[in-house]
Amino acid sequence: MSSHDLQPGPSSRPSEPVGALLRPRLLAPGPVETDPRTMLSLAQPQIHHRTPEARAIVQEARDRLRRLLGAPSWEVLIMTSSGTGAFETALLGLVPEGAPVLVASAGKFGERWGEMARAFGYVVSSVKKPWGESLDPQEVAAACGGMRALLITHSETSTGALHDLGAIARAAKQVNPELLIIVDAVTSYGVAELRPEEWDLDTVISGSQKAVAGPPGLGFVFLSPRAVSRLGGHTHRYYFDARKELASQQKGETAQTPAINLIASLSSSTERLLSVPLDVLWAEKARLNAALLAAGEALGCRPFASRPSPAVAALVPPEGISGKQVAGALASLGARAAAGQAPHQDDLFRISMMGYFDRYDALGAAGLLEDALVSLGAAVTRGAAVSRAWSVLSS
Amino acid sequence: MSSHDLQPGPSSRPSEPVGALLRPRLLAPGPVETDPRTMLSLAQPQIHHRTPEARAIVQEARDRLRRLLGAPSWEVLIMTSSGTGAFETALLGLVPEGAPVLVASAGKFGERWGEMARAFGYVVSSVKKPWGESLDPQEVAAACGGMRALLITHSETSTGALHDLGAIARAAKQVNPELLIIVDAVTSYGVAELRPEEWDLDTVISGSQKAVAGPPGLGFVFLSPRAVSRLGGHTHRYYFDARKELASQQKGETAQTPAINLIASLSSSTERLLSVPLDVLWAEKARLNAALLAAGEALGCRPFASRPSPAVAALVPPEGISGKQVAGALASLGARAAAGQAPHQDDLFRISMMGYFDRYDALGAAGLLEDALVSLGAAVTRGAAVSRAWSVLSS
């Protein structure tokens, strides 16, 4: 998320002086609220990354990340980069230069993968839907003939939409069994139902500052056995060299100097997520997000996405109020959410429970949202949002 | 609070596996939830306590503590001890051995000061009310004749009662103008209306792990100018020597080796509290506690105290459910509250928002309480507690 999304922060306090007594909260769709124990784990004595101690840390992190993917037979590369860097690693590692790729998009992040593919000289075709809508599996599949790879975003953070990735992948592979499916799962990994083996995906990308709820700085590239066997790729790569990284990481090393403190913190940040079966985790994350959507609807907002992602509640404010204003009102209450992304910055706002939050925090967030809309003069029935949210959370 | 109050912790998880996804919360009436930034400030490079740097830290902490008392002309001693140690410092420093003292009590902590006074050989008289009731100003005043000191607890943490300290002090001083009033304000300082100058108090005691929301380990002794002029006291004192401490602390030193890291952390922990006028702080703290009491009443509980303290909601559970069971059910949801204290451990439970919490956390706590009572089979109207709490919080 780029800086232009953000409103002035909690320094612009509400006229009511009690605003100063509110706690800061990070409700943006990444970076997210973190467990203080994770932050403390960053401050352990500095270790060197070419040591047995570092190798054990890297291997433990890789094992945990694969368990959270539900695909223990896959490989994973931990990249010292953002999720975009991880995506670039996958693209350059799997698709030879000049190859035809299909980009399926319905929002900012989908569009980004098209920009990246064009920057490296791939022959790019597109299937697009308007922002907020969901991709149609048959339409995507029909365009996959002759393509080397399909680049697709599972949870579109800019619109709050979750695409039906299982259906899309199945349809696409029927049309083109040789197709490599490269999935931006930045905000679906650890949040939404994601079954890489069952859905026959090839590469899944995410990052440390979303559901994993760590600080930003790490990108993850998950590779199916088939993807591993096809690693090779584009000549114009150096730092983002998947084959070289894989050879190193299989030994617990990294090809480049890693952010080893961030990697060590994954042990703490993934602990809570891995303490329950994945379907329980997904159901709870979906419940928290559904509570925010329900609160928003009780406040006269409507979901921006036709098929909402559990990662973020993207809501269209009531008539006469802009998404930026809602994000600003939340900021005045100490809560960092997000407006829409250009060109839709005024059309929606986005609020997320992806981080170190639980159902009682979601109840508090519903209260925050109610107070924010009241402060903007929306016609609001006091208590309705909180009550609707709690009925979702306690059912 | 002693360890026998506490139930088995979050290790005893609810049958629903989602319990593992809940965050831990410290809702006990001390120690309380702390700002992670306060905890981080403990981990600064170790300084020596006989340095200009340490003197600046001690003086800044003393200034902040006095501002939070609203009595900038008073003195303050920061003791490396619990609040009980601070109380002992005040008692031994102000009351010569063998002198007659009056103890006014209606709960565990009031009783404690009688035990302490007897241990040091003072001639102790008592005015008592049953647990949960409030002291009667005229009754206390009538017993103050000939007394050197009145020992009194402002907010009785064991019962959740707030005594009418202003009225009691006024009545007592009318009967005996020479009386020294030594106030246990452990859970009222920074929470409840407390006007030491206007009420003509002499000594006010508190500690670091209550409204200040730091870790335990520091006791505070606030001394009026009149109390300072009467320092002398009991011969049997050494560590808890108020006169020696005052001489040192006026220079930014301490007579004994101080917990300098804890003192340094007061700068961070008091920041939010001092960001608003005291009456705004007191009103907000009262609102959070009133929300918990309202939630409890919606769940069939009733307040244990006839005149509730804003520091802690002490609630009598519905028929057939014990205070220990409620505290246990909350612990299963990750939240550390407290049962009653012996001999009332089963009669009530106590839940507090004193720490690093705001109104949206109080809303979440109402949800926790509702879920806890539901898990114990109480006849509960789903949503009623949350809705009642929110109507208090958003009014």
Interface residues (C-beta under 8 A of the other chain):
Chain A: P17 V18 A20 L21 L22 R23 R25 P36 M39 L40 A43 R272 S275 V276 P277 V280 L281 A283 E284 G334 Y356 F357 D358 R359 Y360 D361 L363 G364 A365 G367 L368 E370 D371 V374 R382 G383 V386 S387 W390 S391 L393 S394
Chain B: P17 V18 A20 L21 L22 R23 R25 P36 M39 L40 A43 R272 S275 V276 P277 V280 L281 A283 E284 G334 Y356 F357 D358 R359 Y360 D361 L363 G364 A365 G367 L368 E370 D371 V374 R382 G383 V386 S387 W390 S391 L393 S394
